[in-house]
């Protein structure tokens, strides 16, 4: 059996693990000793990943591998142990720094993941992350032991080669430039769970690390173990399936109601009969329960033995869904992380690699040219990759030109692949306190669709009010939040967003400015990342469509900016290209105002329909405000 640097291998020819460097321990030591290791890794990285790395990463490789070569050499492990460097975990952006494999003295087949850090110092936090200097500044990052553990957990849970062949995984962190302090922050009590599973070794711990590795792989014969890992299919282990079932059990946020249960049972019956390739399209507007159905479908299908995965193009939606499922237990997050992913990594998968792919918020699937997407068409990626693909979709929530997730496109691609199409329609509203009419009224008012709801909805079921100032909207939302409701401020993308490099990591810059009312607030802070919607500090920041789409709140306050206006002569809404600040959202549309207007209307339809109990609005364009108030007056008088 031969191996090459940069190999990308599977026994059945399917693209799986991206292996930047693979060799036995003897070859690794020779490559380092002859000063060729960094060059080999760089060349393979460029060939396999499609881009070059910077000087700092090359220097990091050279530095870290010098330390690891001495550890491997002095540990006494045999030359036939296996070595992975920069092992890219399939369908993720995770890269394992270093892995060594071999047998222990009892004959057990083991592999050890080693997370390498260049750090020289770090500080603890009151949470379970740490603060260290990376990327030109101090910032919070995962504890090294947690990072090593999470990579191991991902592989143990989702690599069939590992859990079907009795391989044992171990993990640790090695901070070779870090001198341990007397009262070391990285060893504090809040990290004890991580450290117990994945020990941390500092610069003076080289003897301990050498003993640790020899104990686990000191009997060598590791190359076959690496091959088993590299060619292992992506399939959840029974242990992971049982764990996920436990998370769903009794979780009130994922209970199916009425029509949702009917749709769920329909999906289950279609998937169970896997006699042919199938495409299931679940259509439903905001509040119809698409996400509750999709999450329940995942749990049940895993329990029934299907190799299933949950995909959501929007990272904020995906991460909040996971947080609600695990109740913010970081160990649970890492355990189930591999079951949830974005939509950009499936362009090179073999046909029918998965039994089922569940694609929520499918209207946000992308075409060629989207940020960091290397394929052609994500709808095609999904249908090709799964025996059964389930798309949860709302055509009127596409908000960028690259969003190609439509019912028509799914039908077209399904026909191309000979996949039977089944459609499920969700109509009953569970958001907006059951006020179906409000959603339809919004679509009618925004001129998205003539719904017949010109006279509104049941006002007792849902609060809606237009305020004269943005301060009034915020004050109303703050009162609701202080009263125990889940309430947030939202706005259209009508203001620039100061970058993190310009000192705006935690929402320090109040970008959303309305000077005529002496009002300003920051966009949601990048430190809250994709979970702004459920973090306490979120009440003092404004979310946009990208951090709120797919999510629901009790109450929302929506600031409608100058990116959409009302023309009194034509009585039509229109988008203002210069005022719309989403560069990707308006790319190529400078001379296509009709298309731009469609997308911006969809943005505001999405924002206005995030609340379950109420929505409060401030409108910056006065003609649009008058139009909305006239439409609201019809509701009030009916």
Order of alpha helices (4+ residues) and beta strands (2+ residues): beta-alpha-alpha-alpha-beta-beta-beta-beta-beta-beta-alpha-alpha-beta-alpha-beta-alpha-alpha-alpha-alpha-beta-alpha-beta-alpha-alpha-beta-beta-alpha-beta-alpha-beta-alpha-beta-alpha-beta-beta-beta-beta-alpha-beta-beta-beta-alpha-beta-alpha
